[in-house]
Amino acid sequence: MQFTLTNHACPDTVARILETVPGWFGRPESNREYIDAANTLRGISVITTHGITVGVLLIEEHFPHSWEVHLMAVDAAFHGRGIGTALMKATEDLARELGVKLLQVKTLGASHPDTYYAKTRRFYEGYGFIPLEEHDLWGEDTPCLVLVKPL
Ligand SMILES: CC(C)(COP(=O)(O)OP(=O)(O)OC[C@H]1O[C@@H](n2cnc3c(N)ncnc32)[C@H](O)[C@@H]1OP(=O)(O)O)[C@@H](O)C(=O)NCCC(=O)NCCS
């Protein structure tokens, strides 16, 4: 599939894409935070040849050498076509260019039975992220898995 990447993700697009993946992002209050975050965080988008934005990623720059993928979502109709991989690769390329040494991402841990996030963990691990630890940052019922990738 052919697409282009831009160094920007706008809140309206984040909102539209999150609506396509309710299995992962079904809590309006959390979605609001992600949508608002697009106003301030560095973003990356994937746009098809028809001009439709089908994937977004937001980056939290904690320290000059350590970034976090704050949000990544691909329109459900376009899953499995390399768009998530392209977003991650663009993030890594930019991070390396700017001297970043470590990327992290947080997601739902394997001690929770959710099958949607099991796919997400497979994606991250398939991309080369290493599970670092699972903790209760999001509360006891929502295990938080931290994955890292040295660049
Ligand atoms: C996780 C996500 C970003 C991956 O994006 P994508 O464009 O579908 O991923 P790609 O097409 O680049 O796939 C990369 C690999 O992951 C696998 N994969 C991706 N999505 C998958 C899915 N839903 N189910 C099973 N495998 C999947 C692909 O098979 C591929 O493996 P391969 O390279 O061995 O063939 C996307 O599925 C998504 O938006 N999921 C919902 C939101 C989400 O999980 N966000 C992260 C929250 S922490």
The ligand as a MOL file (V3000), in Angstrom:
LIG
                    3D

  0  0  0     0  0            999 V3000
M  V30 BEGIN CTAB
M  V30 COUNTS 48 50 0 0 0
M  V30 BEGIN ATOM
M  V30 1 C -1.1860 -2.0140 16.8290 0
M  V30 2 C -1.4020 -1.2640 15.5010 0
M  V30 3 C -0.9650 0.1760 15.6610 0
M  V30 4 C -0.5500 -1.9530 14.4410 0
M  V30 5 O -0.7330 -1.2520 13.2160 0
M  V30 6 P -0.8920 -2.0240 11.8380 0
M  V30 7 O -0.8320 -1.0250 10.7540 0
M  V30 8 O -2.0830 -2.8850 11.9060 0
M  V30 9 O 0.4480 -2.9010 11.8740 0
M  V30 10 P 1.2770 -3.4800 10.6370 0
M  V30 11 O 0.3980 -3.7070 9.4700 0
M  V30 12 O 2.4720 -2.6240 10.4460 0
M  V30 13 O 1.6760 -4.9030 11.2260 0
M  V30 14 C 2.8780 -5.1990 11.8220 0
M  V30 15 C 2.8340 -6.5930 12.3890 0
M  V30 16 O 1.8570 -6.7030 13.4140 0
M  V30 17 C 0.8620 -7.6640 13.0590 0
M  V30 18 N -0.4410 -7.0760 13.3830 0
M  V30 19 C -0.8070 -5.8120 13.2620 0
M  V30 20 N -2.0720 -5.6220 13.6640 0
M  V30 21 C -2.5130 -6.8130 14.0340 0
M  V30 22 C -3.7440 -7.2720 14.5270 0
M  V30 23 N -4.7970 -6.4400 14.7280 0
M  V30 24 N -3.8540 -8.5810 14.7970 0
M  V30 25 C -2.8140 -9.4140 14.6110 0
M  V30 26 N -1.6240 -9.0210 14.1460 0
M  V30 27 C -1.4680 -7.7480 13.8610 0
M  V30 28 C 0.9730 -7.8460 11.5790 0
M  V30 29 O 0.5770 -9.1400 11.1880 0
M  V30 30 C 2.4390 -7.5980 11.3340 0
M  V30 31 O 3.1760 -8.7480 11.5680 0
M  V30 32 P 4.1840 -9.2550 10.4220 0
M  V30 33 O 5.1050 -8.0960 10.1560 0
M  V30 34 O 4.8360 -10.4220 11.0780 0
M  V30 35 O 3.2950 -9.5780 9.2880 0
M  V30 36 C -2.8740 -1.3040 15.0290 0
M  V30 37 O -3.2950 -2.6240 14.9060 0
M  V30 38 C -3.8330 -0.5350 15.9260 0
M  V30 39 O -4.0980 0.6420 15.7060 0
M  V30 40 N -4.3690 -1.2190 16.9320 0
M  V30 41 C -5.3670 -0.5900 17.8020 0
M  V30 42 C -4.8030 0.4790 18.6680 0
M  V30 43 C -3.6030 0.0680 19.4710 0
M  V30 44 O -3.4080 -1.0870 19.8260 0
M  V30 45 N -2.7800 1.0720 19.7990 0
M  V30 46 C -1.6860 0.9040 20.7200 0
M  V30 47 C -2.2220 1.0170 22.1150 0
M  V30 48 S -0.9420 0.8990 23.3240 0
M  V30 END ATOM
M  V30 BEGIN BOND
M  V30 1 1 1 2
M  V30 2 1 2 3
M  V30 3 1 2 4
M  V30 4 1 2 36
M  V30 5 1 4 5
M  V30 6 1 5 6
M  V30 7 2 6 7
M  V30 8 1 6 8
M  V30 9 1 6 9
M  V30 10 1 9 10
M  V30 11 2 10 11
M  V30 12 1 10 12
M  V30 13 1 10 13
M  V30 14 1 13 14
M  V30 15 1 14 15
M  V30 16 1 15 16
M  V30 17 1 15 30
M  V30 18 1 16 17
M  V30 19 1 17 18
M  V30 20 1 17 28
M  V30 21 1 18 19
M  V30 22 1 18 27
M  V30 23 2 19 20
M  V30 24 1 20 21
M  V30 25 1 21 22
M  V30 26 2 21 27
M  V30 27 1 22 23
M  V30 28 2 22 24
M  V30 29 1 24 25
M  V30 30 2 25 26
M  V30 31 1 26 27
M  V30 32 1 28 29
M  V30 33 1 28 30
M  V30 34 1 30 31
M  V30 35 1 31 32
M  V30 36 2 32 33
M  V30 37 1 32 34
M  V30 38 1 32 35
M  V30 39 1 36 37
M  V30 40 1 36 38
M  V30 41 2 38 39
M  V30 42 1 38 40
M  V30 43 1 40 41
M  V30 44 1 41 42
M  V30 45 1 42 43
M  V30 46 2 43 44
M  V30 47 1 43 45
M  V30 48 1 45 46
M  V30 49 1 46 47
M  V30 50 1 47 48
M  V30 END BOND
M  V30 END CTAB
M  END
